[in-house]
């Protein structure tokens, strides 16, 4: 169980990391926003990298909860689930203050595949791909791993498009692309 101070530090870090970038935010800025001391910070986190990993794990849990809710709402219907995911991506990617996918951003800032931050990013992306594979499993596609890779690419593109388009446009594009890829629902032109 997490302590209130650990949570306060993580909340402060989440606000700062997402708004300003992981590398741009110092431990001192997190400490100031949380209203605590360095001693207290290091009692809860061994390093800034540990704090960044905790931040990414929290973001991953939120995304897993959201996708899990979409799967539950879809009740086994792949097309319905894909539509619910598309709508959520459109809303999230176009929300005020959206600064991109925190995992793509973290990977850009931490290119070393052996860093704990990149390992956290990679673990979340593996989960995401595996979830897409499970989602499309009922369709019996022979190349489900490749299709899951393509769905990840579409998802990543939708997250970037959030800077440029409206929620309905992003959601509709994700849904058309996903449907075209897996062969469900309406045709891409309808």
N, C-alpha and C positions, 0 to 999 in steps of 0.2 A: 504494500500500500504506500502511496506517495504522500509525503508530508505537505502541509500547506505552503511552506516556504519553497520547497522543490517545485510545486505547481506554480507558484507566483513567479519564480525565475523562468520556468518554461513558458508561461504566458507572455512575459516580457520579451523573451527571446523570439517567440513566434511572431509577435507584433513587429519587432524590429527586423528580424531576418527576412520576412516576407516583403516588407516595405522597402528595405534598403539593400538586401543581398546578404549572403552569409559571410563573405569575407570582409565586407564593409563595416560590419557591426562588431565592435570590440566587446570583450567581457565586461569592461568598465561601463559601457553603455547599458548593457543588460542589468548590471548591478544597480546602476543609478535608477533605471526605470522601475526595477523591482523594489527599490528602497531598502537595500541591504548592504552587506559588506563583502569584501573579497573572501574573508575567512568563511563566512556563511556559504558563499557561492561554491568554494572548493570543498566544503563539507558535503555538498550535494552532487557536484559534478567534478570529476577529476580533471577535466580539460574543456576547452571550448568545443573540441571535436565531439566529446561525449554529449554536450548540450545540443549540438547540431544533430547528432544521431537521434537524440530523444525527440527533438522537434520533428524530424522526418518520420519517426515511428508514430508520433501522434497524428501527423497528416495522413500517413498510410492507414491508420486505424479508422479515421474519418472516411476515407475513400472506400475502404472495405465495407464499412457499415452502409454507406450509400449504395454501393453496387449490390450488396446483400439484400438491401431493401428493394431494389429494382428487380432482382431475381425473384424475390418472394412475391412482389406485386405481379410479375409476369406469369406466375403459377405454371411454369413449365412451357409456356409459349415463347419461343425464341424471339419472334417478331415483336411481341408486346414488350418483352424485356429490353430489346434493343431500342425500341421507341422511348421507353422510360429513361434509359441511360442517355439517349440522345438529348432528351428534354433537359435532363439534369446538367449535362455538359454545356448546353446552350446557356442555361441560367448562370452556372458557375463561371464559365469563361467570359461572359459579358457583364458580370457584376461590377459595380463601381469599386475601384481599388484593385481589380484583378491584375496581377503582375506575372501571369504565366503559371505553368505547372511547377510546383515547388521541386519536383523530382528532376525535371528537365533543367531547371535553373541550377539545382545543386550539382548535377552532372557537369554542366558547363563551368561551374566555379571550381570543381574538384575533379580534374581529368584523370588523376592517378587511380587506376582500377583497384589498387590495393589499399586505398585509404578507407577508413571506416565509414566515411560519408558515402563514397561510391558503392561500398558494399550494401549500405542501407537502401540506396537508390536501386541497385540491381535486385535486391531481395523483393522490393515492392513491385518492380516491373515483372519479375518472374511470377509473382502472385497474380498480377493483372493478366498476364498472358495465359496462365493456367486457368484462370477464371473464365476468360474468353473461350478457351478450349472446352471447358465443362459446359458453358452456355450453348455452344454449337454442337456438342456431342450428339444430341437427339437427331440431328440432321443427317448423320452418317457420312459426312464429307471425308473422302479418302486422304485429303491433305490438310487436316484440321490444324496441325501445328503451323503450317504456312498461313492459313487463313487467320489464325490467332495473331500471328506476326503482322499481317495486313490490318487487322482490326486495331492493333496497337498503333500502327502508323496513322490510321485515320483518326484515332483518339488524340494522338499527339498533334496532328494538324488542326483538329478542332480546338484544342487548347490554345494554339497560337492564333487561330482565326478570331478568337475572342477579343483580341485587341482591335480588330478591324471591322467586325460585323455586329449584327444584332442577334440576340438570343435565338429568335425563331429561325434566322438564316443559318446559324451555326448548327442548331439542332436538326433542321431539315437536311442540310448537307451531310451531316454525320449519318443520319438515318438512311438517306438515299444511297450513300456510298456503302454502308454496312449491308443493306439489303441487296444491292447489286453484287457484292462480294459473296454473300452466302446464299443468294438465290431465294430469298423469302419476301413476302409482302408484295407491294406494288412494284411495278417496273420502275427503273430510275427516271423515266420521262413522265410518269403520271403524277 
